[in-house]
Amino acid sequence: MAMRGIQQAMDGFARVNAGVTSPAEFFSDENVGRIVGAEPGSQV
């Protein structure tokens, strides 16, 4: 799982589930690339 240990990514996903952030925004190429390239425990 790419988001494991990356708090900002997990918070972002929770915002999608809550309807605060659009899925298109969260799953944009830029955001997914930032998440996948991040080290666990880092601030994305």
Phi and psi in degrees as a GROMACS rama.xvg file:
@    title "Ramachandran Plot"
@    xaxis  label "Phi"
@    yaxis  label "Psi"
@TYPE xy
-68.1268  -29.8571  ALA-2
-86.5842  -8.76266  MET-3
-56.5731  123.692  ARG-4
81.3063  4.36316  GLY-5
-113.889  93.5595  ILE-6
-57.2299  -45.1656  GLN-7
-62.5813  -37.0796  GLN-8
-67.2524  -41.8604  ALA-9
-64.5212  -41.0098  MET-10
-63.6882  -40.453  ASP-11
-61.7136  -41.8728  GLY-12
-65.5228  -38.3188  PHE-13
-63.4911  -37.1049  ALA-14
-64.9377  -35.8267  ARG-15
-63.2612  -46.678  VAL-16
-62.6417  -30.9967  ASN-17
-83.9862  -6.99366  ALA-18
83.3731  11.9357  GLY-19
-83.8519  -38.1212  VAL-20
-114.133  139.883  THR-21
-73.8975  145.133  SER-22
-57.4116  -36.1359  PRO-23
-61.7419  -39.0324  ALA-24
-68.3449  -47.5072  GLU-25
-65.6637  -41.0166  PHE-26
-92.95  16.9989  PHE-27
-63.1711  153.793  SER-28
-54.7297  -41.544  ASP-29
-64.0608  -46.2323  GLU-30
-69.4903  -43.6681  ASN-31
-62.3331  -40.745  VAL-32
-61.3311  -38.9633  GLY-33
-66.2399  -42.0255  ARG-34
-67.0447  -48.707  ILE-35
-65.49  -32.4037  VAL-36
-84.5621  -5.19668  GLY-37
-81.9387  150.78  ALA-38
-85.6584  143.057  GLU-39
-54.0247  136.756  PRO-40
87.028  -3.39374  GLY-41
-87.1962  163.462  SER-42
-94.0029  117.608  GLN-43
